[in-house]
Amino acid sequence: MKKLHLFLLLLVVAGGLKAQDNTSSVKSGLQPREQKKSKPVTTLKAQEELENVYEREFSVGARLNSDGWSGFLEKGYRSSRTKVTFFQFEFAEKKDPKEDKKSGAIKGVDQYGFVYSEKPYIYGKQNNFYQVKIGIGQQRLIGGKANKNGVLVNAFYYGGLSIGLLKPYYVNVLDPNDGVTVKTIKYGESTIYNQAFLNRDKIIGGGGFGKGWGEVSVAPGVHAKTGLRFDWARFNEVVSALEVGVNAEYYTKDVAIMVNNDPKKFFFNAYIALQFGKRWNKKK
């Protein structure tokens, strides 16, 4: 008889626990099956909102500088919750603010009635100035995102080596020796050609991008930059960032971009950049 009473008591307790569990489910607005379905969503939301602690990251980007443009590759290694060490490879072109691009001389009208002309040119340009840069820097977290729609804010500093490449700039002119022949020249060949190089009436058009690569000279230097990076990616494993900053460069020899401007060794600019990539954890 006691065993029967004990069995009935256990049934009552079990029924009460089941009823309590069902009541909790109803209060939360979810049936047991719905609760199971909601777990992945909850996990996903946590992944969106958790602090970024991925150990590796890689991204590509482009910069619009106040004196030109650049593209870059970046690899980062996280050493702590708030610090990332990164390496960059960058290719850039520096332009002079006084560059004045002109249309080439009109060649004629084709069979369809369209006017065609020589290649456009930049008046008074002496050299194209490109840079190949490598360097190392650090990002430091100064503002984490509170939720998936927040923005990570990092301050950074960076420095490295810069290899400046000076490519002579060519234009097509009427040869001053006969006034008829078209000749492709650069500045500095001779006095008579230097005069033709700066005479708008003699210039027909640009010499073309491929001209002058066999005469490139090298100007070694160093560079450094600092600024802020804003990462708005919804998921931490994705890099989607806007960067603003300032950049300084110094070269070991004078760089002449325009004929009528003094050559210089030191350059300073401001820039804005966009970069995109991914983050991951290294394999154990």
C-alpha positions in Angstrom: 0.0 0.0 0.0 2.9 2.4 0.9 4.4 1.6 -2.5 1.2 2.5 -4.3 1.0 5.8 -2.4 4.6 6.6 -3.2 4.0 5.8 -6.9 0.9 8.1 -7.0 2.9 10.9 -5.3 5.7 10.6 -7.9 3.0 10.9 -10.7 1.6 14.1 -9.1 5.1 15.7 -8.8 6.0 14.7 -12.4 2.7 16.1 -13.7 3.3 19.4 -11.7 6.7 19.8 -13.2 5.5 19.2 -16.7 2.6 21.7 -16.2 5.1 24.3 -14.9 7.4 23.7 -17.9 4.4 24.2 -20.3 3.3 27.3 -18.4 6.9 28.8 -18.8 6.8 28.1 -22.5 3.4 29.8 -22.9 4.6 32.9 -20.9 7.6 33.2 -23.2 5.3 33.1 -26.2 7.0 30.0 -27.6 6.0 26.3 -27.7 8.7 23.7 -27.0 9.3 23.1 -30.8 9.5 26.9 -31.4 12.1 27.2 -28.6 14.3 24.7 -30.3 14.0 26.6 -33.6 14.9 29.8 -31.9 18.3 28.6 -30.6 20.2 29.1 -33.9 18.8 32.6 -34.2 19.9 33.4 -30.7 23.4 32.0 -31.4 23.6 34.0 -34.7 22.6 37.2 -32.9 25.3 36.6 -30.3 27.9 36.1 -33.0 26.8 39.5 -34.6 27.1 41.3 -31.3 30.2 39.7 -29.7 33.4 41.6 -29.6 35.8 41.0 -32.4 38.5 38.6 -31.3 39.5 36.9 -34.6 43.2 36.2 -34.8 43.8 36.9 -38.5 42.5 39.3 -41.1 43.2 40.1 -44.8 41.8 42.9 -46.8 42.2 44.9 -50.0 41.5 48.6 -50.5 41.9 51.8 -52.4 42.8 55.3 -51.3 42.0 58.7 -52.7 44.8 61.0 -51.7 44.9 64.8 -51.8 47.8 64.3 -54.3 47.0 61.1 -56.1 45.7 57.6 -55.6 46.8 54.2 -54.3 45.7 50.6 -53.9 46.9 48.2 -51.2 46.8 44.7 -49.6 46.8 44.3 -45.9 47.4 41.3 -43.5 46.7 41.6 -39.8 47.6 39.5 -36.7 45.7 40.1 -33.5 48.0 40.1 -30.4 45.3 41.1 -27.8 41.7 42.1 -27.5 42.5 45.7 -28.4 45.6 45.4 -30.6 46.2 44.2 -34.2 49.6 44.3 -35.9 49.3 44.6 -39.6 51.5 44.6 -42.7 50.8 46.5 -46.0 51.9 46.4 -49.6 50.8 49.5 -51.5 51.2 50.9 -55.1 50.5 54.6 -55.6 50.8 57.4 -58.1 51.5 61.0 -57.0 50.1 63.9 -59.0 50.8 67.6 -58.9 47.8 69.8 -58.1 48.7 72.0 -61.1 48.5 69.3 -63.7 46.4 70.6 -66.6 45.2 67.8 -69.0 44.6 68.9 -72.6 43.0 67.2 -75.6 45.2 66.1 -78.4 45.1 67.7 -81.8 42.3 66.7 -84.1 43.3 64.2 -86.7 40.2 64.4 -88.9 36.7 62.9 -89.4 36.2 59.2 -90.0 33.8 57.6 -92.5 31.0 57.7 -90.0 31.3 61.4 -89.4 33.0 61.2 -85.9 35.9 63.5 -85.1 39.0 61.7 -83.7 42.1 63.1 -82.2 45.6 62.4 -80.8 46.0 61.1 -77.2 45.4 63.8 -74.5 48.4 65.1 -72.7 49.3 67.0 -69.5 51.0 70.2 -70.3 54.4 70.7 -68.6 54.6 67.3 -67.0 58.1 66.0 -66.7 57.7 62.7 -64.9 55.1 60.2 -63.8 55.9 59.5 -60.1 54.8 56.0 -58.8 55.6 54.5 -55.4 55.9 50.9 -54.2 55.5 50.8 -50.4 55.8 48.1 -47.7 55.4 48.7 -44.0 54.2 47.6 -40.6 51.7 49.2 -38.2 49.4 48.7 -35.3 45.7 49.3 -34.7 44.4 50.0 -31.3 40.7 49.7 -30.4 39.3 52.9 -29.0 35.5 52.2 -29.5 33.8 48.8 -29.7 30.3 48.3 -31.3 27.5 47.8 -28.8 25.4 45.7 -31.2 25.4 44.3 -34.8 24.7 47.8 -36.2 27.4 49.5 -34.3 30.9 50.6 -35.6 34.3 49.5 -34.5 36.7 52.5 -34.2 40.5 51.9 -34.2 43.3 54.4 -34.1 46.5 53.3 -36.0 50.0 54.3 -36.7 52.2 52.8 -39.5 55.5 53.2 -41.2 57.9 51.6 -43.7 60.0 51.8 -46.8 59.0 53.5 -50.1 60.6 52.9 -53.5 59.8 55.9 -55.8 59.7 55.3 -59.5 60.2 58.2 -61.9 59.1 57.5 -65.5 59.8 60.2 -68.1 56.7 61.8 -69.6 56.6 61.9 -73.4 54.6 64.1 -75.8 54.3 64.1 -79.6 55.4 67.4 -81.1 56.1 68.9 -84.6 59.8 68.6 -84.9 61.2 72.1 -84.6 63.9 71.2 -87.1 61.5 71.0 -90.1 58.1 71.9 -88.7 56.4 68.9 -90.4 57.7 65.6 -88.9 56.0 64.3 -85.7 58.6 63.5 -83.0 58.0 61.9 -79.6 60.1 63.7 -77.0 60.7 64.1 -73.2 61.9 67.2 -71.3 65.7 67.5 -71.0 66.8 66.1 -74.4 68.1 69.4 -75.7 67.3 73.1 -75.6 65.4 73.1 -78.9 63.3 70.2 -77.9 62.7 71.6 -74.4 61.2 74.7 -76.1 59.0 72.5 -78.2 58.0 70.5 -75.1 56.5 73.7 -73.6 55.1 75.2 -76.8 51.4 74.5 -76.9 51.4 75.2 -80.6 53.9 72.5 -81.3 52.3 69.8 -79.1 50.1 67.3 -81.0 49.3 64.8 -78.2 50.6 62.5 -75.5 53.3 59.9 -76.1 51.2 57.1 -74.5 51.3 55.2 -71.2 53.8 52.6 -72.5 56.4 55.1 -73.4 59.4 55.7 -71.0 59.2 52.5 -68.9 62.7 51.5 -70.0 64.1 54.8 -68.5 62.6 54.6 -65.0 64.9 55.9 -62.2 64.6 54.9 -58.6 64.2 57.2 -55.5 64.4 55.3 -52.2 62.5 56.7 -49.3 60.5 56.2 -46.1 56.9 56.9 -45.3 54.6 57.1 -42.2 50.9 57.6 -41.6 48.3 57.8 -38.8 44.6 58.1 -38.6 41.3 56.4 -37.7 39.6 53.3 -39.1 35.8 52.8 -38.9 34.6 49.2 -39.4 30.8 49.0 -39.9 30.6 45.3 -40.9 27.5 43.5 -39.4 29.5 40.3 -38.8 32.9 40.4 -37.2 34.4 37.9 -39.7 33.9 40.5 -42.4 36.1 43.6 -42.9 34.2 46.6 -44.3 36.0 49.8 -43.2 36.4 53.5 -44.0 39.8 55.0 -43.1 40.8 58.6 -42.8 44.3 59.8 -42.1 47.4 61.8 -43.0 50.6 60.5 -44.7 54.2 61.8 -44.9 56.9 60.6 -47.3 60.6 61.5 -47.7 62.9 60.5 -50.6 66.7 60.5 -50.8 66.7 62.5 -54.0 64.7 65.3 -55.6 61.5 64.3 -57.4 60.5 66.5 -60.3 56.9 66.0 -61.5 56.3 69.3 -63.3 58.8 71.3 -65.3 57.8 74.7 -63.9 57.7 73.5 -60.2 60.7 73.0 -58.0 61.5 69.4 -57.4 61.2 68.2 -53.8 62.0 65.3 -51.4 59.2 65.6 -48.8 55.5 65.0 -49.5 52.6 65.3 -47.2 48.9 64.5 -47.9 45.5 63.6 -46.4 43.5 60.7 -47.6 40.3 58.7 -47.4 40.2 54.9 -48.0 37.8 52.0 -48.3 38.8 48.4 -47.6 37.1 45.0 -47.7 38.2 41.6 -46.5 37.7 38.8 -44.0 38.8 37.6 -40.6 39.4 34.1 -39.2 41.1 32.1 -36.5 44.4 30.2 -37.2 44.2 26.5 -37.3 45.2 24.8 -34.0 
